[in-house]
Amino acid sequence: MKLSESKSDTSIIANLYKSINNNYRRLSNTSSLLHRIPDMEIPAMNIADEYDIEKTIAEGCFAKIFLAHHRPTGTTVVLKAIHTELTTLKEFIKEFHYNYQLSHHPNILSCYQVKFQTSEYYVYAQEHAPFGDLAANVGANGLQESSCKKIAEQLSSALGFMHLKGLVHRDLKLENILVFTPDFSRIKLCDFGTTTREGILVSKNNKTWISFLPPEVLEVVKNERFICKASSDSWQFGMVLYVCLIGSTPWKSADWVRDAKYAAFMKYQKRETTKIPDNFRRFSPRLLRAFRRFFDHIEEDRAKVSDINKYMKNRWVDTKITTSKSTSNIATNLQPQAYSDQDSVKYINHRESRNSFDGRLRARRMTSVGGLTPEPTPVFTGVDPETARNKVWDWLESNDLNRHDSQDDVVDFSFWSKSESKTYQYAKRESIIGATSTTTASLAVTREASNASSVQRYK
């Protein structure tokens, strides 16, 4: 019985191991097919032979995007026409191949099995996005938090799918994210012209905006090659998310030497200071933590795009901070402290109240110097001021600290000059009450003189 049980267990383990190997081979074959760029014949054809151009959607240095009507099928498609002088046939086939193979993901733009070349362009067909790209939908003040969360969730899904396949997009920006519904419940990633297999040597992409380039790519000099990593997509994903929330980029370039805004954030990201950069102050502590991870200067420590899902249930925009003008002004004076994100907000509020109190003291000193005596701010404590004053005097008279002791007279003034020692005399109670020229007795080193000066300040 035991022998049969051991044989059955062994067979189960063997079948499980075999199944795992088969699945691994299947995934390996799929991945190898995806990365194997096929040799294709591109037929020659004029666009006007089958298509009616309705309008030009976009035009750039490398390509044109046309909205066209396909006469044989009666469908409306988008034709992406890439200049033959600015790209090679191999690069065009690679872009078409990656777009077509990734089209089955719901957040990646669908590509049709239609491709041809004209005398000026390499052309292939895509689906039409009725609401344009994200750049045309994000205003100067950004989008609502709910819309940004929808965009982040779908974009991270598309990028995570690519990264799972071993691909890096390398050109994330608002122009490459298309909108299919007005509430942003359906967006799709497009433009795979710079998409590359992770881990191979590549050159810097000149089509990406400088403000979107991660620091490790920005530091690459001309004609230098570097290893392509998915962490660059994570950086650009964070940039897209920031622009959607704010309406502009956080800095012009990720150069801590030339860009003061990036230098300020880098100092905050490394926790060298609790001062939240001005352009990040409106975010909640949870989203600040997310940006710290996506904008990590060390690419190995950078967050994955899928990590944004950890912050979906949290509030992203802190309305208390954005509506407080005084808070934004006070925060610029913060000193480096070892506080967390949540503590930094409390620290700002503390500094705000402290600076307000210091401002009142400065105003009082200025009016005193000018000969003006400001009206004291009434403090309502529920106690008659005269009664309180008498109680203080009674306490001072009965306090042991105010009683004269012969030992108090034994003071060594040898380290002072004789002329100086004459001015250090014990202040009398009458001179304290008078509060006149005897205020110089505040310099006395004895306890009675110290108590006298405190009473003078109370008066």
C-alpha positions in Angstrom: 0.0 0.0 0.0 2.7 2.4 0.9 4.6 1.4 -2.3 1.7 2.2 -4.5 1.1 5.5 -2.8 4.7 6.5 -3.3 4.5 5.6 -7.0 1.3 7.6 -7.4 2.9 10.6 -5.8 5.9 10.3 -8.0 3.8 10.2 -11.1 1.8 13.3 -10.0 5.1 15.2 -9.5 6.4 14.0 -12.8 3.2 15.1 -14.6 3.3 18.5 -12.9 6.9 19.0 -13.8 6.1 18.0 -17.4 3.2 20.5 -17.5 5.4 23.3 -16.2 8.1 22.6 -18.9 5.5 22.6 -21.6 4.1 25.9 -20.5 7.5 27.3 -20.3 8.3 26.2 -23.8 5.1 27.6 -25.0 5.8 31.0 -23.5 9.4 30.9 -24.8 8.2 30.1 -28.3 5.6 33.0 -28.1 8.3 35.4 -26.8 10.8 34.3 -29.5 8.1 34.7 -32.2 7.4 38.2 -30.9 11.1 39.2 -31.0 11.8 37.6 -34.3 11.2 40.3 -36.9 9.9 38.6 -40.1 10.9 39.4 -43.6 8.0 41.0 -45.4 7.3 42.2 -48.8 5.7 45.6 -48.9 3.5 46.1 -52.0 3.6 49.4 -53.8 0.4 51.3 -54.1 -0.9 54.8 -54.2 -3.1 55.9 -51.3 -5.7 57.3 -53.7 -6.2 53.9 -55.3 -8.3 52.6 -52.4 -8.5 55.4 -49.9 -10.2 58.9 -49.7 -8.2 61.2 -47.4 -10.7 63.0 -45.2 -8.2 65.1 -43.2 -4.7 65.1 -41.8 -4.9 64.3 -38.1 -1.3 65.0 -37.2 2.0 65.8 -38.9 5.5 65.6 -37.7 9.1 65.4 -38.9 9.0 61.6 -39.3 5.4 60.8 -40.2 1.9 62.0 -41.1 -1.4 60.6 -39.7 -4.4 60.6 -42.1 -8.0 59.9 -41.4 -9.1 58.0 -44.5 -12.1 56.2 -45.9 -11.5 52.8 -47.3 -13.8 52.5 -50.4 -13.8 48.7 -50.9 -15.0 48.0 -47.3 -16.6 51.3 -46.5 -14.7 51.6 -43.2 -12.9 54.6 -41.7 -9.3 54.0 -40.7 -6.2 55.9 -39.8 -3.2 55.6 -42.1 0.2 56.2 -40.6 2.6 57.3 -43.3 6.3 57.3 -42.4 8.8 59.2 -44.6 11.0 56.7 -46.5 13.9 59.1 -46.3 13.8 59.2 -42.5 13.5 55.5 -41.8 14.5 52.2 -43.2 12.3 49.3 -44.4 13.6 47.2 -41.5 12.6 49.8 -39.0 9.2 50.2 -40.5 8.6 46.4 -40.5 9.7 46.2 -36.9 7.2 49.0 -35.8 4.4 47.3 -37.7 5.3 43.9 -36.4 5.3 45.0 -32.7 2.1 47.0 -33.1 0.3 44.1 -34.8 1.5 41.5 -32.3 0.5 43.6 -29.3 -2.9 44.7 -30.7 -4.9 42.1 -28.8 -4.4 43.9 -25.5 -7.4 46.2 -24.8 -5.2 49.2 -24.0 -2.9 49.0 -27.1 -4.0 50.5 -30.4 -5.2 47.9 -32.9 -3.3 47.5 -36.1 -4.8 46.0 -39.2 -3.1 43.6 -41.6 -2.7 46.4 -44.1 0.6 47.8 -45.2 2.0 49.3 -48.4 4.5 51.8 -49.7 4.3 54.8 -52.0 6.9 56.9 -53.6 7.3 58.9 -50.4 5.9 56.9 -47.5 5.7 53.5 -45.8 2.1 53.2 -44.8 0.0 50.9 -42.5 -3.5 51.1 -41.1 -4.7 51.5 -37.6 -8.0 52.1 -35.8 -9.3 55.6 -35.3 -9.4 57.3 -31.9 -12.4 59.7 -32.0 -11.2 62.0 -29.2 -7.6 62.4 -30.3 -4.5 62.0 -28.1 -4.1 62.8 -24.5 -2.2 66.1 -25.2 -5.3 67.5 -26.8 -7.4 66.6 -23.8 -5.2 67.8 -20.9 -5.8 71.4 -20.1 -3.4 73.9 -18.4 -4.6 72.9 -15.0 -4.6 69.1 -15.7 -7.4 66.6 -15.2 -9.5 65.5 -12.3 -8.1 62.9 -10.0 -10.7 60.3 -11.0 -9.7 60.7 -14.7 -6.0 60.5 -13.9 -6.6 57.3 -12.0 -8.4 55.8 -15.0 -5.6 56.7 -17.3 -2.9 55.4 -14.9 -4.6 52.1 -14.5 -5.0 51.4 -18.2 -1.6 52.7 -19.2 0.1 50.6 -16.5 -1.8 47.6 -17.8 -0.5 48.2 -21.4 3.1 48.8 -20.3 3.0 45.9 -17.9 1.9 43.7 -20.7 4.8 44.9 -22.9 7.3 44.5 -20.1 6.1 40.9 -19.5 6.9 40.2 -23.1 10.3 41.7 -22.7 9.6 44.9 -24.6 10.3 48.5 -23.7 8.3 51.3 -25.3 10.9 54.1 -24.8 8.7 56.9 -26.1 6.0 57.5 -23.6 4.3 60.9 -23.9 0.8 62.4 -24.1 0.9 62.4 -27.9 1.3 58.6 -27.9 -1.8 57.9 -25.7 -5.1 58.0 -27.6 -8.5 58.7 -26.1 -11.6 56.7 -27.1 -14.2 57.9 -24.6 -14.7 61.4 -23.2 -14.5 60.2 -19.6 -11.1 58.5 -20.2 -12.5 55.1 -19.4 -10.9 53.8 -22.6 -7.4 54.9 -23.6 -4.8 53.1 -25.8 -1.1 53.2 -26.2 0.3 53.8 -29.7 3.5 54.5 -31.6 5.9 51.6 -31.4 8.6 53.1 -33.6 11.2 53.1 -30.8 10.0 49.9 -29.1 13.0 47.6 -28.4 13.7 44.3 -26.7 14.9 44.8 -23.2 18.5 44.2 -22.5 20.0 45.1 -25.9 22.2 48.1 -26.7 20.3 51.1 -28.1 21.0 54.8 -28.9 19.3 57.8 -27.5 15.8 58.4 -28.9 15.8 61.9 -30.4 12.0 61.9 -30.8 11.2 61.9 -27.1 10.8 65.2 -25.3 13.8 66.2 -23.2 11.7 66.8 -20.1 10.5 63.1 -20.3 13.9 61.5 -20.6 15.2 59.7 -17.4 18.5 60.9 -16.1 20.5 57.8 -17.2 19.3 58.4 -20.8 19.8 62.2 -20.6 23.4 61.7 -19.6 24.2 59.6 -22.7 26.4 61.5 -25.1 26.0 61.5 -28.9 26.7 58.2 -30.6 27.0 56.4 -27.2 25.0 53.2 -26.7 23.4 52.0 -23.5 21.4 49.0 -22.3 17.6 49.3 -22.8 15.7 48.8 -19.5 12.0 48.8 -18.5 12.9 51.3 -15.8 13.0 54.1 -18.4 9.3 53.4 -19.1 8.6 53.7 -15.4 10.1 57.2 -15.3 8.2 58.3 -18.3 5.0 56.8 -16.9 5.5 59.0 -13.8 5.9 62.0 -16.1 2.7 61.3 -17.9 0.9 60.9 -14.6 2.3 64.2 -13.3 1.3 66.1 -16.4 -2.2 64.7 -16.3 -2.6 65.9 -12.7 -0.9 69.3 -13.0 -1.0 70.3 -16.7 2.8 70.8 -17.1 6.0 68.9 -16.6 7.7 69.2 -13.2 11.1 70.3 -14.7 12.7 71.0 -18.1 15.2 68.2 -17.8 16.3 65.7 -15.2 19.7 67.5 -14.8 20.3 68.3 -11.1 23.1 70.7 -12.1 21.3 72.9 -14.6 17.7 72.5 -13.5 16.9 73.9 -10.1 13.4 72.3 -9.9 14.8 68.8 -10.5 17.7 69.5 -8.0 15.1 70.4 -5.4 13.1 67.2 -6.0 16.2 65.1 -6.0 17.2 66.4 -2.6 13.7 65.6 -1.4 13.7 62.2 -3.0 16.9 61.3 -1.3 15.3 62.4 2.0 18.0 65.0 2.6 15.3 67.5 3.4 11.6 67.4 4.4 10.9 70.5 2.3 8.4 69.4 -0.3 9.2 71.0 -3.7 6.7 73.7 -4.6 5.4 71.9 -7.7 4.8 68.7 -5.7 3.1 70.3 -2.6 -0.5 69.7 -3.7 -0.1 65.9 -3.7 -1.0 63.7 -0.8 1.7 61.9 1.1 0.8 58.6 -0.6 1.2 60.0 -4.1 4.4 61.8 -3.1 5.8 58.4 -2.1 4.8 57.0 -5.5 6.5 59.9 -7.3 9.6 59.3 -5.2 9.7 55.8 -6.4 8.9 56.5 -10.1 11.4 59.3 -10.2 14.2 57.5 -8.3 17.5 58.6 -9.8 18.9 55.1 -9.4 17.2 53.1 -12.1 17.6 49.7 -10.3 15.5 51.1 -7.4 12.8 52.6 -9.6 9.2 51.3 -9.2 7.5 49.2 -11.8 4.6 50.6 -13.7 2.3 48.0 -12.1 3.1 49.5 -8.6 0.7 52.3 -9.3 -2.1 49.9 -8.4 -1.0 50.1 -4.8 -2.0 53.7 -4.6 -5.3 53.6 -6.5 -7.5 53.5 -3.4 -5.6 56.5 -1.8 -6.4 60.1 -2.3 -3.9 61.7 -4.7 -4.5 65.5 -4.4 -4.3 67.1 -1.0 -6.9 69.9 -1.1 -5.9 71.3 2.3 -2.4 72.1 1.1 -3.4 73.4 -2.3 -6.0 75.9 -0.9 -3.5 77.3 1.7 -1.5 80.2 0.3 0.3 80.7 3.6 1.4 77.1 3.7 2.9 77.3 0.2 4.9 80.4 1.3 6.1 78.9 4.6 7.2 75.6 3.1 10.0 77.3 1.2 11.7 78.0 4.5 11.8 74.4 5.8 15.1 73.1 7.1 16.2 69.5 6.6 14.7 67.2 9.2 14.3 63.4 9.4 10.5 63.4 9.1 8.2 61.2 7.0 5.9 62.5 4.3 3.0 62.7 6.8 5.1 64.5 9.4 6.3 67.1 6.8 2.8 68.4 6.4 2.4 68.8 10.2 5.8 70.5 10.3 4.7 73.0 7.6 1.6 73.9 9.7 3.8 74.3 12.8 6.2 76.7 11.0 3.3 78.7 9.7 2.0 79.4 13.2 5.5 80.1 14.4 6.4 82.5 11.6 3.1 84.3 12.3 4.0 84.8 15.9 7.5 86.0 15.0 6.0 88.5 12.6 3.9 90.0 15.4 7.0 90.3 17.6 8.9 92.1 14.8 6.1 94.5 14.2 6.0 95.3 17.9 9.8 96.0 18.0 9.6 98.2 15.0 6.8 100.4 16.5 8.7 100.6 19.8 11.9 101.9 18.1 9.9 104.5 16.2 8.4 105.9 19.4 5.0 104.3 18.9 3.5 102.1 21.5 1.1 99.6 20.0 -2.1 98.8 21.8 -1.7 95.5 23.6 -3.8 92.7 22.3 -6.4 92.0 25.0 -6.3 88.5 26.3 -9.5 87.3 27.9 -8.7 84.9 30.6 -11.8 85.4 32.8 -9.5 86.9 35.7 -9.3 90.5 36.7 -5.8 91.8 35.7 -5.4 93.8 38.9 -6.3 90.8 41.0 -3.8 88.6 39.1 -1.1 91.3 39.6 -1.6 91.4 43.3 -1.4 87.6 43.6 1.9 87.6 41.7 3.4 90.1 44.0 2.2 88.1 47.0 3.8 85.0 45.6 7.1 86.8 44.9 7.3 88.2 48.4 6.6 84.8 50.0 8.9 82.8 47.7 12.1 81.5 49.3 14.0 82.5 46.2 13.4 86.2 47.0 14.6 86.0 50.6 18.0 87.4 51.3 20.7 85.0 52.4 24.1 86.1 53.7 25.7 83.5 51.5 24.4 85.2 48.4 26.7 88.1 49.2 29.8 85.9 48.7 30.3 86.4 45.0 33.7 86.3 43.3 34.1 89.3 41.1 37.8 88.9 40.6 37.5 88.1 36.9 35.8 91.4 36.3 37.5 94.8 36.4 36.8 97.1 39.5 34.9 99.6 37.4 32.6 96.9 36.0 32.0 95.3 39.4 30.5 98.5 40.7 27.5 98.2 38.3 26.6 94.7 39.5 24.7 95.5 42.6 21.6 93.9 44.1 18.4 95.4 42.9 16.0 96.6 45.5 12.4 95.8 45.6 11.5 99.5 45.4 13.6 100.0 42.2 11.8 97.0 40.7 8.4 98.4 41.4 9.4 101.8 40.0 10.6 100.3 36.8 12.7 103.4 36.0 16.4 103.8 35.4 17.3 100.9 37.7 16.5 98.5 34.8 20.3 98.2 34.4 20.1 95.9 37.4 18.9 93.2 35.0 22.6 92.5 34.5 23.0 91.3 38.1 24.1 87.8 38.5 22.2 87.1 41.7 18.8 85.4 42.0 17.1 88.5 43.3 18.2 90.5 40.2 16.9 87.7 37.9 13.5 87.7 39.7 13.4 91.5 39.5 13.9 91.5 35.7 11.1 88.9 35.3 8.7 91.1 37.3 9.7 94.1 35.2 8.9 92.2 32.1 5.5 91.1 33.5 4.7 94.8 34.3 
